[in-house]
Structure formats: C-alpha cells, structure tokens
C-alpha cells in the first residue's frame, strides 16, 4: 500500500460557473449576457445548444448542495452572474439576483462547505458589450463597482474571492479566435482586452479588500507547461513565444514585473495602451493564485499561416500518434504537467498560496442501468492528485484542489456534448446521477488523500 496524505485542512472541492449550470436566464430580473447572445447566434455552439436551461441549478440548488454535503467536500467554487446583479451592467442593482446567491451561500455554510466565489466567469452583461465591452475602460470601472456590490452583500460570510477566471480565454478565444463570446476576431482588440481585464482585476482587488477586510483574494489563470514538438531551435523558440503568450503575459504583471519584454517586442505596434498606474494596480498583492490545469501545450514552429505567433498547436491526432492518451476534448493526459507547472510557479513566482481552481476531464460517459461507470476519470484524477502531492512535498504551497466539475454542464461552444462532471446530468429529465468517480472522490476526501496499491 502506498499512502499519499494531504496536509490537514486541505480544501478538496468542486467547481462550476454560473452560465454553465444555472439556466433561468430571464428569471427574477436577470439581464442578458454576451453568452446568451452568442449561444443564440446560429452556428456558434454545438447543435445550437444554449444555457437557457442548463442544469436548472437556479431552481435545483438545494439538491446540488445536498449532493456536495454527501460528497463531503469542504469547499465549492462557483461564479456570480453579473447580469443577475446588474442587469444593465451598471446602475440599478437587482436585489433578487443578490438574494439568490445569499441563500446559496447560507445553505453551503450550513452544509459545512466553504464558498469560493468567482466574480467573472465570462458572462458580461450584454449592455456593456453594446458599448464596446472589455475593449473599453468603462467596463473596467463597471467591474470594480460590481465587485463592491457583491462583496458588501456576501462578504460577511464569503472570505475567498476570485476576480477573474482565465483572462487569456476571455481575451483570445473571445476576441481573437472568436470561438467564445463575444465572438470577435481582432487581434489588436484581444490584446487590449487582456490588459483591460488585468487592470479590472487590480481594481476589483482593491474594492474587495475595502469591503471585506479579512478577504482572501486571488485570480484564476489557465496555465500550461509548453512543450516543443521537437528539439529544433525553431520549435524551441515557438514554445518560448507560446509560453509568453499564454503564461508569462499574465503571470509577470500580476507578480509585479510588468509585461514580458520579449512579448512586447513580439506584439510591436499591437501592444496594449497602458495608462499610468495600470501596472501598479495589476500588481496588487494577492493572497493566492488560482491555477486551472488541464493539459500541456505542444507547439511547433509554423510560418505557413499568417498567425500571430508563427506557430501551431499539435492536433489530437498528432498527440495520439506521439503516444499520448487524450480526453473527449482532444487534450493529452499528462499528470506530470501539473507537477511541472506547480514547481515552476514556486521557483519563478513564489505565490503565497496556490489553489488548483480547476482540473478534470471530459469522457464519453454513458448511463447504463441507472449507473455511470467512469474509470478513466478516476484514473485521471488519481494521477493528477498524485502529481499535486509530489509538488506539495517539494514545498509548493498548495492549499486546495477543485475538481472541474461538480456536474455535467454547458461546455461553452461544445454545448452539452462534453461531460466533465462527477455527477451525470440526464438533460431530458434534469435528474442528477452521481458517477462512480463521485463515490471514489468521496473516499479520497474522507481519507484526505490517496490510499491505494501501487504507482
Ligand atoms: C475552463 C473553464 C471552465 C470549463 C473547463 C473545461 O477553461 O474555466 O468553465 O469550461 O475549462
């Protein structure tokens, strides 16, 4: 038997996001968000799926909290829908929107579950997008005002706050590749948006600290170790550029170093307009760094397309040909990548505390005779927990681990076709059916670690 115990008080959790689970998009005064608009635009999501109903968490949350309690998780990360709180993005506050999260927080605390609140998980009020969205400074200020409103209402009970989820995804998938809302394809705008998101993070940190003096505040970044396809000089340089684009562009300014010089040179006249004091705001000291890890990036030099960085990511077929197992998303399964990432963060950035705010996998789960067996998800989680444990032993200040996701949900442009949950959702009946991995995770939590033969 090999035991891997985690430190006492380690926060095992699950994570979700508002638009992916709530549904009830026009209830109790909620305004439209850019994801309502995007998902209702023909051709943008898998088979035209939308979040109109999603998992109907807005009505079924008591059952979802019970399922968390049964799972025994000490923590839960969820996001607040900005358009429920401020239907127009600014101005009039919608009390019924705040009431919903107020009740949810009370129920979580009663169930012994510590809430981690994300303020922005991609559902910008459409009214702000109509005036330019994240490309405009108005949205930066609106975000800080929204943070203040939410913090004042929930801050007596919610002590863990995450400003943004994955600003890289918002900026570049939303404004450069256009595969996420708002669906723009303008690299100059995308780069400016990345900066504006970071500034809004800094201003929100200030607002949160002012409203909740004992708050623990962080930001969640999607980070990946970057591996060059070959050891050629060209591929190695391509990997460096991608690392700058995905990781350092966000980590460096958040940790007080400003934007990486090589990327400023790379972007040239596309570099963002930076106002005085922006970099100071972005560098506001944080209590923790939230890390979302799914897979490394495998990169090769590719001058053939006129793309921003002259590189290409390896396709799922190429990854499988190279011997990697992949998930339903086509992402290579590389638990060591998590170890590599966490130890790099320790050595290069030394965050005070790290939470893994998302890690998990989509597989083609099937409901058979009332049960869902998902041994591949169990293996995926076990191997990633083991990698995290190795990082802990090296001194990485990891304090918690949130599995993506509590339940199957609306996977953005993929609609309901990708299942990441520990709980299966029957989208016909909205019935919740805990998978085998749910029971397995409950055991991990009970043992506070992995107790199992081998490996
Ligand atoms: C992350 C998102 C999360 C979910 C997972 C699979 O990029 O933060 O909402 O979609 O990927």
Boltz pocket constraint, residues with backbone or C-beta under 6 A from the ligand:
constraints:
  - pocket:
      binder: B
      contacts: [[A, 17], [A, 20], [A, 165], [A, 166], [A, 169], [A, 222], [A, 292], [A, 358], [A, 404], [A, 410], [A, 411], [A, 412], [A, 420]]
      max_distance: 6.0
